[in-house]
């Protein structure tokens, strides 16, 4: 199976047992075909895999801390997107299989009746309170340790992330000021 120009096509070897079953009418070739939506999701997965590979190479080659942090963030984000897209593809395949079999859902309604409606949600001014040990915060002993923090939001298969924020013990909370629309 492969995708070409947003259409799908299944190939069956000439003289194979599967071709004989198709000719006899025992097996439909359309069962093997991917929909255009499947191809689109597969292309998105391939894109995220390429981004992940690039981030791995950049992480291995970078010498500055900021570059390493951004590459790590990109790696984590692309891993999350790949997992979300794979689950979306699996749900689409399951729905196609159920539709081909002519089955209904367990609750007696059609599959399309169970799909949720979509809406836009804007999330802004995310604030995460921090809790420090008394010995670190009040006595200011030792080095000033810093951490890089970012927020990853997932709504279904839609993944959004915020900018990196450097946090140390002088801060009492982490603030992400950007607005994310899901």
N, C-alpha and C positions, 0 to 999 in steps of 0.2 A: 504494500500500500504506500502511496506517495501522493503528495499534493502538487498540483501544477496550476498556476494562474487562478487561484482561489476556487477551483473546482476539484472534486476528488474523483479518483479512479482506482479501481482495484484490478490487479493483474493476476491472472490465473495461468499457470503453465499449460501449454498445449499438450493434450494427451494425459493429463493428470487425472487422478480419481475425482478431484474436486470439479474439474471441467465436465467429467461424465455425469456427475450428480447435478450440475447446473443444466446440462442438456436434457436430462430426464425430468427436470422440474422438481427434483427432490430438495434442491438447495437454491436459494436466491442469491445472485451476485450482489444485490443491494445490501445484504447483511454485512459484507466486507467493506463497503464504502464508508469513508469518513465524510461527515458533513462539512460545509464551509466553515462553520463555527468551530468544529474540532480542529481544522487546519489552522485557524487563527490562534486558538489557544496553544497548539503545538508550536507555532512560530513564536509566540510570546515566551514559551518555556525555553526554546532554543536561544532566544535573545538574552534571557536572564542567565542562562548557563554561560554564554559568552561573556557577559558582564562579570559573572562570578569568577571565571577563569582569568579575566583581565585584572580583577581586584587581587586575586591570589598572586599573580606575577608582580603586580605593583607592590604588594605587601612584602614580598621577598626581596625586591630591589630597592625599596625606599630607605633613605638614610635619615630623614628628618621625622621628628615625632608627630607633627601635624599631618604629614602625608600618611604615616602609618595609621593614625587614628581615623582619617577619612577612608582609607582603604579597608580597614576593619569594619567600619560602619557600612560601607557599600557591600562588603561580603555578607554581613549579617542580614542586611535588607534584602539582598538578592536571594539568599537562602530561604528567607521567609516567603518571598514572592513565588519562588519555585514550588514550595510546598503548597501554597494556596492555589496556584494554577493547576498543579497536579490533582488536587482534590476537586477542583472545578471540572477538570476533564473527566475524572472518574464519575462524578455525579451526572455529567452529560451523557456518558456512555451507558450508565445504568438507566437513565431516563429513555434513551433510544432503545435499549433492550426491552424495557417494559412496554414501550409503545409498539415495537415490532411484535411482541408476543400478544398484544391486545389486552394486557392485564390492566387492572385498576389498582389503586392504592388500597391499603388495609382499611382505611376509614370509609371506603365505598365511593369516594369522589374521584374524578379524573385527575391525572397528574398535573395538568395545567391549573386546576382549581387550587392546588396546594402551594403554588408559587407565590411568594410574597411580592407585594408591590414595592417599587423602589422610591426612595425619597433622598433629598440632599440634607446633610447635617453638617453644620459648621462648628468646629471645636476651636476655641481660642483660649489664650491665657491659662495654659496648663501649669499648675503649681504643685510641686511635690515637696512636702516638708522633710527635712533631714533631722536625724537624731544622732548626736555625737556622744561619745563617752565623756563623762565629766573630766577625766584626767587629760583628755586631748583638747577639749574645748576651753575650759576655764584656766588651766595651768599653762597652756601653750608650751608643753614640753616636746622636745624632739623636732624632727623635720616637719615641714609643712607638706603633707602628702596631698597630691592632687589626683582627681579622677575625671575622666571624660564621660559625660552622660548625654544620651539622646533618647527621644521617645519614639516608639514604633507603634503605630495605630493600625489595626486590622479590622475591616468590616467586610466580612465575606471573603472575596478574593481581592479586594482593594486594599493595598498597603500604602501607608503614608508614613514619612518620618520627619523629624524635626532636625534643626541644626545641632551640632555638638556644643555642649556647654561644659567648660572646665570648672570643676567644683573642688573646693578645699574647705578646711574647717572654719574659715571665716564666714561662710554662708550658712544661713539657717534654712533656706529652701531653694529648690531649683525652679527657675521660671523659664517657660517656653512661650515667647510672645507671638509667634506666627500663628496664622489662622489656617486650619486644615479643613478642606471641604471633602466630605465623604459622600 
